Amino acid sequence: ARDPAEVGQAAHDAAIASLDLQLRYLSPAETDLARFDVWARRVLVDAAADDMAGVRGDLATLEWIRDRFADTLESTDLTRIDAHLEALRTTVDDEDLAAATDEAERLRDTLGSVQE
């Protein structure tokens, strides 16, 4: 059996590669929202691997990607995403991987409703 962290990394890489192939068909905002979701999933992978440094890096990437699509969302949707990012930042600062996992799941749920 393969190491779960390796499987998670492979899934992440495949998702990013898939997005790269779709670039010509998606708007920049759609691409950034999809990347945002991929990186939110990455939080789950890194937290499951007990990799706090990875989760910290994932959060930084999420914050950077958020800035790329922020002006394309309704203010209420952006406020909801920002609240999740702030809560995720708190879990990272507290080095609480279980709470980071929960918050990443909530962020993905919110993102799903934004993309619908």
DSSP file (Angstrom, degrees, kcal/mol; ACC not computed):
  #  RESIDUE AA STRUCTURE BP1 BP2  ACC     N-H-->O    O-->H-N    N-H-->O    O-->H-N    TCO  KAPPA ALPHA  PHI   PSI    X-CA   Y-CA   Z-CA
    1    1 A A              0   0    0      0, 0.0     2,-0.1     0, 0.0     0, 0.0   0.000 360.0 360.0 360.0 146.3    0.0    0.0    0.0
    2    2 A R        -     0   0    0      1,-0.1     3,-0.0     2,-0.0     0, 0.0  -0.462 360.0 -93.7 -82.8 155.7    1.2    3.5   -0.7
    3    3 A D     >  -     0   0    0     -2,-0.1     4,-2.2     1,-0.1     3,-0.5  -0.504  30.9-132.8 -65.3 129.7    1.8    6.1    1.9
    4    4 A P  H  > S+     0   0    0      0, 0.0     4,-2.6     0, 0.0     5,-0.2   0.846 107.0  55.7 -56.5 -34.6   -1.4    8.2    2.4
    5    5 A A  H  > S+     0   0    0      2,-0.2     4,-2.3     1,-0.2     5,-0.1   0.897 107.8  48.5 -65.1 -38.6    0.7   11.4    2.2
    6    6 A E  H  > S+     0   0    0     -3,-0.5     4,-2.5     2,-0.2    -1,-0.2   0.901 111.3  49.7 -66.7 -40.4    2.1   10.3   -1.2
    7    7 A V  H  X S+     0   0    0     -4,-2.2     4,-2.5     2,-0.2    -2,-0.2   0.921 111.1  49.7 -63.4 -43.4   -1.4    9.5   -2.4
    8    8 A G  H  X S+     0   0    0     -4,-2.6     4,-2.3     2,-0.2    -2,-0.2   0.904 111.0  49.2 -61.4 -42.0   -2.6   13.0   -1.3
    9    9 A Q  H  X S+     0   0    0     -4,-2.3     4,-2.8     2,-0.2    -2,-0.2   0.910 111.0  50.0 -63.5 -42.4    0.3   14.7   -3.0
   10   10 A A  H  X S+     0   0    0     -4,-2.5     4,-2.4     2,-0.2    -2,-0.2   0.906 110.9  49.0 -63.9 -41.3   -0.4   12.8   -6.2
   11   11 A A  H  X S+     0   0    0     -4,-2.5     4,-2.3     2,-0.2    -1,-0.2   0.907 111.9  49.4 -64.0 -41.5   -4.1   13.7   -6.1
   12   12 A H  H  X S+     0   0    0     -4,-2.3     4,-2.4     2,-0.2    -2,-0.2   0.942 111.6  48.4 -61.7 -48.2   -3.2   17.4   -5.5
   13   13 A D  H  X S+     0   0    0     -4,-2.8     4,-2.5     1,-0.2    -2,-0.2   0.897 111.4  50.3 -60.3 -40.9   -0.8   17.3   -8.4
   14   14 A A  H  X S+     0   0    0     -4,-2.4     4,-2.5     2,-0.2    -1,-0.2   0.898 109.7  50.8 -65.2 -40.0   -3.4   15.7  -10.7
   15   15 A A  H  X S+     0   0    0     -4,-2.3     4,-2.1     2,-0.2    -2,-0.2   0.915 112.0  46.7 -64.5 -42.8   -6.0   18.3   -9.7
   16   16 A I  H  X S+     0   0    0     -4,-2.4     4,-2.2     2,-0.2    -2,-0.2   0.917 112.4  50.2 -65.0 -43.0   -3.6   21.2  -10.5
   17   17 A A  H  X S+     0   0    0     -4,-2.5     4,-1.7     1,-0.2    -2,-0.2   0.898 108.8  52.9 -62.1 -40.3   -2.6   19.5  -13.8
   18   18 A S  H  X S+     0   0    0     -4,-2.5     4,-1.1     1,-0.2    -1,-0.2   0.916 108.7  49.4 -61.4 -43.5   -6.3   19.1  -14.7
   19   19 A L  H >X S+     0   0    0     -4,-2.1     4,-0.7     1,-0.2     3,-0.5   0.901 106.2  56.7 -62.5 -39.8   -6.9   22.8  -14.1
   20   20 A D  H >< S+     0   0    0     -4,-2.2     3,-0.8     1,-0.3     4,-0.3   0.883 106.2  50.5 -58.9 -37.7   -3.9   23.7  -16.2
   21   21 A L  H 3< S+     0   0    0     -4,-1.7     3,-0.3     1,-0.2    -1,-0.3   0.764 110.5  50.0 -70.8 -24.3   -5.5   21.8  -19.1
   22   22 A Q  H XX S+     0   0    0     -4,-1.1     3,-2.0    -3,-0.5     4,-1.1   0.469  78.7 103.4 -92.0  -2.9   -8.8   23.7  -18.6
   23   23 A L  G X< S+     0   0    0     -3,-0.8     3,-0.5    -4,-0.7    -1,-0.2   0.844  77.8  53.0 -52.4 -40.5   -7.3   27.2  -18.6
   24   24 A R  G 34 S+     0   0    0     -3,-0.3    -1,-0.3    -4,-0.3    -2,-0.1   0.704 113.3  44.6 -71.0 -16.5   -8.3   28.1  -22.1
   25   25 A Y  G <4 S+     0   0    0     -3,-2.0     2,-0.3    -4,-0.1    -1,-0.2   0.572 105.3  67.2-103.4 -11.6  -11.9   27.1  -21.3
   26   26 A L  S << S-     0   0    0     -4,-1.1     0, 0.0    -3,-0.5     0, 0.0  -0.809  80.8-116.1-111.5 149.7  -12.4   28.8  -17.9
   27   27 A S     >  -     0   0    0     -2,-0.3     4,-2.5     1,-0.1     5,-0.2  -0.392  36.7-106.5 -71.3 160.4  -12.4   32.5  -16.9
   28   28 A P  H  > S+     0   0    0      0, 0.0     4,-2.5     0, 0.0     5,-0.2   0.890 122.4  51.3 -56.2 -38.6   -9.6   33.6  -14.6
   29   29 A A  H  > S+     0   0    0      2,-0.2     4,-2.6     1,-0.2     5,-0.2   0.914 109.4  49.2 -66.4 -41.9  -12.1   33.8  -11.7
   30   30 A E  H  > S+     0   0    0      2,-0.2     4,-2.2     1,-0.2    -1,-0.2   0.903 112.3  49.2 -62.7 -40.2  -13.4   30.3  -12.4
   31   31 A T  H  X S+     0   0    0     -4,-2.5     4,-2.6     2,-0.2    -2,-0.2   0.926 112.2  47.3 -63.8 -45.1   -9.8   29.0  -12.5
   32   32 A D  H  X S+     0   0    0     -4,-2.5     4,-2.4     2,-0.2    -2,-0.2   0.889 111.2  50.6 -66.9 -38.9   -8.9   30.8   -9.3
   33   33 A L  H  X S+     0   0    0     -4,-2.6     4,-1.9     2,-0.2    -1,-0.2   0.904 111.9  48.4 -64.0 -40.4  -12.0   29.5   -7.5
   34   34 A A  H  X S+     0   0    0     -4,-2.2     4,-2.2     2,-0.2    -2,-0.2   0.912 112.1  48.7 -66.3 -41.5  -11.2   26.0   -8.6
   35   35 A R  H  X S+     0   0    0     -4,-2.6     4,-2.5     1,-0.2     5,-0.2   0.896 107.5  56.1 -63.6 -38.6   -7.6   26.4   -7.4
   36   36 A F  H  X S+     0   0    0     -4,-2.4     4,-1.9     1,-0.2    -1,-0.2   0.915 107.8  48.2 -58.4 -43.9   -8.8   27.7   -4.1
   37   37 A D  H  X S+     0   0    0     -4,-1.9     4,-2.2     2,-0.2    -1,-0.2   0.905 109.0  53.3 -64.5 -41.7  -10.8   24.5   -3.7
   38   38 A V  H  X S+     0   0    0     -4,-2.2     4,-1.6     1,-0.2    -2,-0.2   0.915 111.0  46.6 -59.3 -43.1   -7.8   22.4   -4.6
   39   39 A W  H  X S+     0   0    0     -4,-2.5     4,-1.4     2,-0.2    -1,-0.2   0.819 108.0  55.4 -72.7 -29.3   -5.7   24.1   -1.9
   40   40 A A  H  X S+     0   0    0     -4,-1.9     4,-1.1    -5,-0.2    -1,-0.2   0.894 108.7  49.0 -66.1 -38.4   -8.5   23.8    0.6
   41   41 A R  H  X S+     0   0    0     -4,-2.2     4,-1.8     1,-0.2    -2,-0.2   0.855 104.2  60.6 -64.7 -33.7   -8.4   20.1    0.0
   42   42 A R  H  X S+     0   0    0     -4,-1.6     4,-2.9     1,-0.2     5,-0.3   0.858  96.5  59.5 -63.5 -34.7   -4.7   20.2    0.4
   43   43 A V  H  X S+     0   0    0     -4,-1.4     4,-2.7     1,-0.2    -1,-0.2   0.924 105.2  50.2 -55.9 -44.2   -5.2   21.5    4.0
   44   44 A L  H  X S+     0   0    0     -4,-1.1     4,-2.2     2,-0.2    -2,-0.2   0.903 111.1  47.9 -62.2 -42.3   -7.1   18.2    4.6
   45   45 A V  H  X S+     0   0    0     -4,-1.8     4,-1.4     2,-0.2    -2,-0.2   0.936 114.9  44.6 -64.5 -47.7   -4.3   16.1    3.2
   46   46 A D  H  <>S+     0   0    0     -4,-2.9     5,-2.8     1,-0.2    -2,-0.2   0.884 112.8  50.9 -67.9 -37.9   -1.6   17.9    5.1
   47   47 A A  H ><5S+     0   0    0     -4,-2.7     3,-1.6    -5,-0.3    -1,-0.2   0.913 108.9  51.6 -64.7 -41.0   -3.5   17.9    8.3
   48   48 A A  H 3<5S+     0   0    0     -4,-2.2    -1,-0.2     1,-0.3    -2,-0.2   0.812 108.3  52.4 -64.6 -28.9   -4.1   14.1    7.9
   49   49 A A  T 3<5S-     0   0    0     -4,-1.4    -1,-0.3    -5,-0.1    -2,-0.2   0.363 115.9-118.5 -86.0   5.0   -0.4   13.7    7.5
   50   50 A D  T < 5 +     0   0    0     -3,-1.6     2,-0.8     1,-0.2    -3,-0.2   0.881  64.5 148.9  59.6  40.1    0.2   15.6   10.7
   51   51 A D     >< +     0   0    0     -5,-2.8     4,-2.2     1,-0.2    -1,-0.2  -0.767  19.4 170.8-110.5  85.0    2.1   18.3    8.7
   52   52 A M  H  > S+     0   0    0     -2,-0.8     4,-2.6     1,-0.2    -1,-0.2   0.881  80.6  54.3 -63.3 -38.5    1.6   21.6   10.4
   53   53 A A  H  > S+     0   0    0      1,-0.2     4,-2.3     2,-0.2    -1,-0.2   0.901 108.5  50.2 -62.6 -38.7    4.1   23.3    8.3
   54   54 A G  H  > S+     0   0    0      2,-0.2     4,-2.7     1,-0.2    -2,-0.2   0.926 110.2  48.8 -63.7 -44.8    2.3   22.1    5.2
   55   55 A V  H  X S+     0   0    0     -4,-2.2     4,-2.4     2,-0.2    -2,-0.2   0.899 109.9  52.7 -61.4 -40.8   -1.1   23.4    6.6
   56   56 A R  H  X S+     0   0    0     -4,-2.6     4,-1.9     1,-0.2    -1,-0.2   0.923 111.7  45.6 -61.1 -44.4    0.6   26.7    7.3
   57   57 A G  H  X S+     0   0    0     -4,-2.3     4,-2.2     2,-0.2    -2,-0.2   0.887 110.0  54.4 -65.6 -39.3    1.8   26.9    3.7
   58   58 A D  H  X S+     0   0    0     -4,-2.7     4,-2.7     1,-0.2    -2,-0.2   0.911 107.3  51.0 -60.7 -42.1   -1.6   25.9    2.4
   59   59 A L  H  X S+     0   0    0     -4,-2.4     4,-2.6     2,-0.2    -1,-0.2   0.917 108.1  51.4 -62.4 -43.4   -3.2   28.7    4.3
   60   60 A A  H  X S+     0   0    0     -4,-1.9     4,-1.9     1,-0.2    -1,-0.2   0.906 111.3  48.4 -60.3 -40.3   -0.7   31.2    2.9
   61   61 A T  H  X S+     0   0    0     -4,-2.2     4,-2.8     2,-0.2     5,-0.2   0.914 110.0  51.7 -66.0 -43.0   -1.5   30.0   -0.6
   62   62 A L  H  X S+     0   0    0     -4,-2.7     4,-2.7     1,-0.2    -2,-0.2   0.915 109.3  50.2 -58.3 -43.8   -5.3   30.2    0.0
   63   63 A E  H  X S+     0   0    0     -4,-2.6     4,-1.3     1,-0.2    -1,-0.2   0.885 112.0  48.0 -63.7 -38.1   -4.9   33.8    1.2
   64   64 A W  H  X S+     0   0    0     -4,-1.9     4,-0.7    -5,-0.2     3,-0.2   0.933 113.2  46.2 -68.0 -46.3   -3.0   34.6   -1.9
   65   65 A I  H >X S+     0   0    0     -4,-2.8     3,-1.2     1,-0.2     4,-1.0   0.896 106.2  60.6 -63.9 -39.2   -5.5   33.0   -4.3
   66   66 A R  H >X S+     0   0    0     -4,-2.7     4,-1.4     1,-0.3     3,-0.7   0.886  99.6  56.2 -54.0 -41.2   -8.4   34.6   -2.4
   67   67 A D  H 3< S+     0   0    0     -4,-1.3     4,-0.3     1,-0.2    -1,-0.3   0.773 101.4  59.1 -63.9 -25.1   -6.9   38.0   -3.4
   68   68 A R  H << S+     0   0    0     -3,-1.2    -1,-0.2    -4,-0.7    -2,-0.2   0.811 119.0  25.2 -74.9 -30.6   -7.0   37.0   -7.1
   69   69 A F  H X< S+     0   0    0     -4,-1.0     3,-2.3    -3,-0.7     4,-0.4   0.439  90.0 103.5-113.3   0.3  -10.8   36.4   -7.2
   70   70 A A  G >< S+     0   0    0     -4,-1.4     3,-1.1     1,-0.3    -3,-0.1   0.848  80.0  53.4 -53.7 -40.1  -12.1   38.6   -4.3
   71   71 A D  G 3  S+     0   0    0     -4,-0.3    -1,-0.3     1,-0.2    -2,-0.1   0.501 101.8  60.9 -78.2  -1.1  -13.4   41.3   -6.6
   72   72 A T  G <  S+     0   0    0     -3,-2.3    -1,-0.2     2,-0.1     2,-0.2   0.512  92.3  81.4 -99.8  -6.0  -15.5   38.9   -8.6
   73   73 A L  S <  S-     0   0    0     -3,-1.1     2,-0.1    -4,-0.4    41,-0.0  -0.627  87.3-100.6-101.3 156.4  -17.7   37.7   -5.7
   74   74 A E     >  -     0   0    0     -2,-0.2     4,-2.4     1,-0.1     3,-0.3  -0.441  40.2-115.1 -63.3 147.9  -20.7   39.1   -4.1
   75   75 A S  H  > S+     0   0    0      1,-0.2     4,-2.3     2,-0.2     5,-0.2   0.848 115.1  54.0 -61.1 -34.4  -19.8   40.8   -0.9
   76   76 A T  H  > S+     0   0    0      2,-0.2     4,-1.9     1,-0.2    -1,-0.2   0.897 109.5  47.6 -67.4 -38.3  -21.7   38.4    1.3
   77   77 A D  H  > S+     0   0    0     -3,-0.3     4,-2.3     2,-0.2    -2,-0.2   0.916 112.4  49.0 -67.1 -42.6  -19.9   35.4   -0.3
   78   78 A L  H  X S+     0   0    0     -4,-2.4     4,-2.9     1,-0.2    -2,-0.2   0.897 109.0  53.2 -63.7 -39.7  -16.5   37.1    0.2
   79   79 A T  H  X S+     0   0    0     -4,-2.3     4,-2.2    -5,-0.2    -1,-0.2   0.905 109.3  49.0 -61.4 -41.8  -17.4   37.8    3.8
   80   80 A R  H  X S+     0   0    0     -4,-1.9     4,-1.8     2,-0.2    -2,-0.2   0.922 112.9  46.5 -64.7 -44.0  -18.2   34.2    4.4
   81   81 A I  H  X S+     0   0    0     -4,-2.3     4,-2.4     1,-0.2    -2,-0.2   0.926 111.9  51.4 -63.9 -44.3  -14.9   33.0    2.8
   82   82 A D  H  X S+     0   0    0     -4,-2.9     4,-2.6     1,-0.2    -1,-0.2   0.881 106.5  54.4 -61.0 -38.2  -12.9   35.6    4.7
   83   83 A A  H  X S+     0   0    0     -4,-2.2     4,-2.2     1,-0.2    -1,-0.2   0.903 109.7  47.4 -63.0 -40.1  -14.5   34.4    8.0
   84   84 A H  H  X S+     0   0    0     -4,-1.8     4,-2.8     2,-0.2    -2,-0.2   0.902 111.4  50.4 -67.5 -40.3  -13.4   30.8    7.2
   85   85 A L  H  X S+     0   0    0     -4,-2.4     4,-2.5     2,-0.2    -2,-0.2   0.906 110.8  49.4 -63.8 -40.1   -9.9   32.0    6.3
   86   86 A E  H  X S+     0   0    0     -4,-2.6     4,-1.9     2,-0.2    -2,-0.2   0.917 112.6  47.1 -64.0 -43.1   -9.7   33.9    9.6
   87   87 A A  H  X S+     0   0    0     -4,-2.2     4,-2.0     2,-0.2    -2,-0.2   0.893 111.8  50.8 -65.4 -39.0  -10.9   30.9   11.5
   88   88 A L  H  X S+     0   0    0     -4,-2.8     4,-2.2     1,-0.2    -2,-0.2   0.898 107.1  54.3 -64.7 -39.4   -8.4   28.7    9.7
   89   89 A R  H  X S+     0   0    0     -4,-2.5     4,-2.8     1,-0.2    -1,-0.2   0.908 107.2  51.6 -59.4 -41.8   -5.6   31.2   10.5
   90   90 A T  H  X S+     0   0    0     -4,-1.9     4,-2.1     1,-0.2    -1,-0.2   0.910 108.8  49.9 -62.0 -43.0   -6.6   30.9   14.2
   91   91 A T  H  <>S+     0   0    0     -4,-2.0     5,-2.8     2,-0.2     4,-0.3   0.881 112.4  47.7 -64.7 -36.2   -6.4   27.1   14.1
   92   92 A V  H ><5S+     0   0    0     -4,-2.2     3,-1.3     3,-0.2    -2,-0.2   0.931 110.6  50.4 -68.8 -45.3   -3.0   27.3   12.4
   93   93 A D  H 3<5S+     0   0    0     -4,-2.8    -2,-0.2     1,-0.3    -1,-0.2   0.859 113.7  46.4 -59.4 -34.5   -1.7   29.8   15.0
   94   94 A D  T 3<5S-     0   0    0     -4,-2.1    -1,-0.3    -5,-0.2    -2,-0.2   0.496 108.9-129.2 -83.8  -4.1   -3.0   27.4   17.7
   95   95 A E  T < 5 +     0   0    0     -3,-1.3     2,-0.8    -4,-0.3    -3,-0.2   0.898  55.2 151.7  53.6  44.8   -1.3   24.5   15.9
   96   96 A D     >< +     0   0    0     -5,-2.8     4,-2.1     1,-0.2    -1,-0.2  -0.840  22.6 179.2-108.9  93.0   -4.6   22.6   16.1
   97   97 A L  H  > S+     0   0    0     -2,-0.8     4,-2.4     1,-0.2    -1,-0.2   0.854  80.3  54.9 -65.9 -35.9   -4.7   20.2   13.1
   98   98 A A  H  > S+     0   0    0      1,-0.2     4,-2.1     2,-0.2    -1,-0.2   0.928 111.4  44.7 -63.2 -43.9   -8.1   18.7   14.0
   99   99 A A  H  > S+     0   0    0      2,-0.2     4,-2.6     1,-0.2    -2,-0.2   0.863 110.8  54.8 -67.8 -35.2   -9.7   22.2   14.1
  100  100 A A  H  X S+     0   0    0     -4,-2.1     4,-2.6     2,-0.2    -2,-0.2   0.903 107.6  50.6 -63.3 -40.6   -7.9   23.1   10.9
  101  101 A T  H  X S+     0   0    0     -4,-2.4     4,-2.1     2,-0.2    -2,-0.2   0.943 111.3  47.4 -61.2 -48.3   -9.5   20.0    9.2
  102  102 A D  H  X S+     0   0    0     -4,-2.1     4,-2.1     1,-0.2    -2,-0.2   0.918 113.9  47.2 -59.6 -44.1  -12.9   21.0   10.4
  103  103 A E  H  X S+     0   0    0     -4,-2.6     4,-2.6     1,-0.2    -1,-0.2   0.887 109.1  53.3 -69.2 -37.5  -12.5   24.6    9.2
  104  104 A A  H  X S+     0   0    0     -4,-2.6     4,-2.3     2,-0.2    -1,-0.2   0.889 108.8  50.9 -62.9 -38.0  -11.1   23.5    5.8
  105  105 A E  H  X S+     0   0    0     -4,-2.1     4,-2.2     2,-0.2    -2,-0.2   0.922 111.1  47.6 -63.9 -43.5  -14.2   21.3    5.4
  106  106 A R  H  X S+     0   0    0     -4,-2.1     4,-2.5     2,-0.2    -2,-0.2   0.897 110.4  52.5 -64.4 -39.8  -16.5   24.2    6.3
  107  107 A L  H  X S+     0   0    0     -4,-2.6     4,-2.7     1,-0.2    -2,-0.2   0.923 109.6  48.8 -60.8 -44.5  -14.6   26.5    3.9
  108  108 A R  H  X S+     0   0    0     -4,-2.3     4,-2.3     2,-0.2    -2,-0.2   0.885 109.6  52.3 -64.4 -38.1  -15.1   23.9    1.1
  109  109 A D  H  X S+     0   0    0     -4,-2.2     4,-1.5     2,-0.2    -2,-0.2   0.934 112.0  45.8 -61.9 -45.4  -18.8   23.7    1.9
  110  110 A T  H  X S+     0   0    0     -4,-2.5     4,-1.7     1,-0.2    -2,-0.2   0.918 110.9  52.5 -63.5 -43.4  -19.1   27.5    1.6
  111  111 A L  H  X S+     0   0    0     -4,-2.7     4,-2.2     1,-0.2    -1,-0.2   0.882 104.9  56.6 -61.2 -38.1  -17.1   27.5   -1.6
  112  112 A G  H  X S+     0   0    0     -4,-2.3     4,-0.8     1,-0.2    -1,-0.2   0.882 107.9  47.0 -60.6 -38.7  -19.4   24.9   -3.1
  113  113 A S  H  < S+     0   0    0     -4,-1.5    -1,-0.2    -3,-0.2    -2,-0.2   0.805 110.8  52.7 -74.3 -27.8  -22.4   27.2   -2.5
  114  114 A V  H  < S+     0   0    0     -4,-1.7    -2,-0.2     1,-0.2    -1,-0.2   0.879 109.3  49.0 -70.8 -38.5  -20.5   30.2   -3.9
  115  115 A Q  H  <        0   0    0     -4,-2.2    -1,-0.2     1,-0.2    -2,-0.2   0.640 360.0 360.0 -78.3 -14.4  -19.7   28.3   -7.1
  116  116 A E     <        0   0    0     -4,-0.8    -1,-0.2    -5,-0.2    -2,-0.1   0.490 360.0 360.0 -74.6 360.0  -23.3   27.0   -7.7
